[in-house]
Amino acid sequence: MSSPIPAFFNEIQLAFKPLYEWAFGERIDHPETTTRAENILNALHAEPAVFDVRAPTEIPLSALRAQHSYAMMTLYNTARGLPPDQTLYPSVFPKVKRGEGDPTNLHQAGAWCFDAGTPLNSQTLTAAEWSAACAQDAAAALRHEKQKLTYALSRPPGHHATRDLFGGYCYFNNAAVAARYLRRFGRVAVLDIDFHHGNGTQSLFYRDPKVLTVSLHGDPRDFFPFFAGYAHEIGVGPGSGYNLNMPLPEGTDGPAYMAALEAHALPAIRHFGAEALVLSAGLDGYHKDPVGHWQLTTEDFNVIGERIGRLGLPTVAVQEGGYYAADLGLNAVSLLRGLAAGLAGSR
Ligand SMILES: [Zn+2]
C-alpha cells in the first residue's frame, strides 16, 4: 500500500441518536446506532498506516440545495427547535401532491417522509449535514489530491433520501452528493452494494445519462423499500438505459453475489465508460446482520472490494447501512482493503 486512504468523519455526527422504531407492531431498538460509526472509526484509527482519518469541511448549502427541496430542508431546520429530549416520528402521510404541506409545522412532517422509522429531533440536521460533508470532501479529494480511493464515514446513511422525501434512516443523499460533485468532470457510475435498493439515488439520477446507477439488493417484493428496485426500472427520457437494478434472492452468498457482480454490474460500468465511481458501501448483506438477509462474510467484502477496484476507476466509498455493529469496523476495513488492492492491481 502506498499512501493512506483519506477517510472523512466528524464526531458531531454522533450527536444524533434515533431511539426506536416499530417492526410489525413491536417497538425495537433503532438499528442506526452511533455505535456503528464509532466501531468503524475505531477500526480506521487502529490502522494509521492504511487510513488517514480527517474531519470534513462544512458542506456548501448549494451542494445540498442542488438535490434536495427547500421545503424538506426547512422541515429539518424546524425540527432543530424540538426540545433535546423529544423525537418526532412522522406517522401521518398525506395522500396529496408531493411536498404539499407546511414545513414549519412538525405535525405535517409526513409530507416529506416515506416511512415511520426515520425520526427527527434537534440534532438530525446537524448530523445529516456533516454526513453529507464527508461525502463531498471524499469526492473532492479524488480531484484535488489525485487520490484513487477515498472513504466517507457517512452516518446517518443517505441512499434512500430522494429530492423531497426522507426515509430508511436517510435524510440527505450522501452518495448523490459525491456523484453530483464528480459528474462535473465526466461520467460517473454509482454502484450500490447495500442490501436495500438505493431508491433515493435512483430517483435523483433517473433522467440523467451522465450518471449510471447500478444497485444489487434484496428483492423489493420482500424487502424495504418495497416500491422501488425492480429490474424493469431502467431510467426515463435521456436517462433511459442508465439505471440497472439487480434484485437478488434472500440468502444470497458470496459466490452467487460475485457471479451477479461479474456478469452484469461491472460490465455495465465498463461499457458506460465511467470516469469515476461512487460506491454506496452498505454492509448489511453480512450474514449476521439483523436487518439484511444475505450470507456475505467479512472475507466476501474483501473480494467484492477487490473486484470493484479492478475497474481501475477513482473511487469514493460512501458508508450506507450495516447494522451488526460489532463487526462493522472489520467489514468496512475488509471492503476498503479489497478496493485498494484491486485498484493497485488494475494499474
Ligand atoms: Zn441497507
Residues whose N, C-alpha, C, O or C-beta is under 5 A from the ligand:
A	BS01	ZN	D194 F195 H196 G282 D284 G321
